[in-house]
Amino acid sequence: MSTICVVGGGGYVGLGYAVALARLGNQVIGLDIDAERVAMLNAGNTPLYEDGLESLLADGLLAGNLRFTTSYDDALADAEFVFLCTGTPSLSDGEADLRQVRAAARAIGERLPTGRRVIVVNKSTMPVGAAEMVAMVVGANAPHGADFRVVSNPEFLREGMVVHDILHPDRVVLGGDDPDATAAVAALYAPLGAPVIQTDHRSAELIKYAANAFLATKISFINDIARLCERLGADVTVVAEGMGRDPRIGPRFLHAGIGFGGSCFPKDVGALTRMAEGAGLHPGLLRAVLEINADARRRFVTRADALLNGLEGRTVAVLGLAFKEGTDDLRESPAISVIDMLEERGATIRAHDPRAMANAARKLSHLVLCDDAYHAAEGADAVMLCTPWPEYRSLDLPRLRAAMRGDLLMDGRNLLDPVNAVDAGLRYEGIGRATKESGSIPAPLAR
Ligand code: UGA
C-alpha cells in the first residue's frame, strides 16, 4: 500500500484516479483548489457524472483510505507519489496552457520533504518536453536535499468510461530516466495486469498526442469519404463497414457524422499541430484533420439551410447536446456549434439531451429545453440529431413526425434507419448516405 496525493483530484482524470487508486488499497488524498467541490466529495457526492464513480467514492470514504482537501500541506505531508492531474486547456493559438501545471509544480516543490523520495507522476497532457519543465520547476522550489523523480504516465481515458478505463487499461505507458522510479509507478498498476511500455519522457508524452491525433484522423478520414459518398451516390455506413472488417483497419472510430468534439481531440490535435509548427514542420495532415472537422459541422447547417429554403424564422429541434453519448459534458460539443450557426441564421432552437439538461440549463439557458425528443419536435420544421445517444435509436418516428410542423429529419450521426424514417413520412438526410436521387453527380464511368 502506498500513500498517494492526487493534485487536481476533483476533475475527470484526477477524481477517477483518486477513487481507483483507493480501490487498489492505497491511502489516497485528492487535492483540489475548489473548496465547494472538496466539501461535496468528502460528503460522498460527485460533481460530475461518470459510471461507477459514486460507488467507488463511497467505498473509499467508508474504508477510510480516501479523502479530499484544499491544502497542499495536508495533501503532501506523507505522500510517496504525487499524481499531477491538473488541466491543460488551450491558449487562443492552440498551444497548451501550462499555467495550472506550473503552479502545481511550484507548490509541490515548496513542500517536498527531505530524507525520503517522492515520485511526481505526470498525468496531465502536456507538450513534449513538459515533464522536464515540471522537474525543473519542482527542483527550483524544493528545499536543499529534497529527493524527487518525475515519471511521465499519460492517460487514455474516455469520458463516461473513466473508471472502467483506469481499472482495465490496454497499456500503461511510463516515461522517465530513473528505472527505480518507473518501476515504483509500474508496481502501483501491477494488480491491473496491463502491458507496461517503459520509455523516455518525450516518447511517452508523444504517445498520448499521437494516439488522440490518430483517432481524430480516422474520424476526419471517414468524414472526408462521406463527402465523396454524397457526391458519388454511395453510402458511407456500408463503406465504413467494408473497410472496418479488415483487421488492419478495424471498425472503431469510423462513424461518419458532424465531427469530433470534447475537451481532448480538438485541443490535442491543435496542440500537436502547434508543436510540429514550432519544430519547423508543416503538419499538413493534422491541419486537414481539423479543417475537415470544422467543415462537417458547417456542411450540416448549410444543408439544413438549403433543404428548408432558409433558416430565418424556422424552428429546429436539436436532439443531443453533449459532445458524445454517455456524458453530460458540453465542452466543444459539435451540437453547440451547430446550434450557434443555426441561431445566427435566424432559427429558433428547441433542444433535448438525455443527460446534459442540467448543464444546458446553466450554459444554454436561452434555448427552449424540452423534456423529451417528442416535446422538442413540437412545431419544428426540422429535427437535427447531433449526439448518437442509444435511446434515440428507438425513437417512435411516426410520433416524432406527428409532433412536427415540417418533415425534415437530419441525422448528423447516421443513427437511424433511413427506410423507417421515410416510412414514417419524414424526409431523411444522413451524412454520406446519398441516394441516387439526392443530386449526386454521375459516377465517372457512367458519364
Ligand atoms: C478521447 C480518447 O478517446 C481517449 O483515449 C483520451 O484519453 C481522451 O480523449 C483524452 O485525451 O483525455 P473522449 O474525448 O472522452 O476520449 O471521447 P471519444 O469517445 O474519443 O470521442 C471524441 C469525439 O469523437 C466525440 O465527439 C465523438 O462523438 C466523436 N466520434 C467518435 C466520431 O465522430 N466518430 C467516431 O467514430 C468516434
Residues whose N, C-alpha, C, O or C-beta is under 5 A from the ligand:
A	BS01	UGA	E155 F156 L157 R158 E159 I219 R252 F253 L254 H255 G257 G259 F260 G261 G262 C264 F265 F323 K324
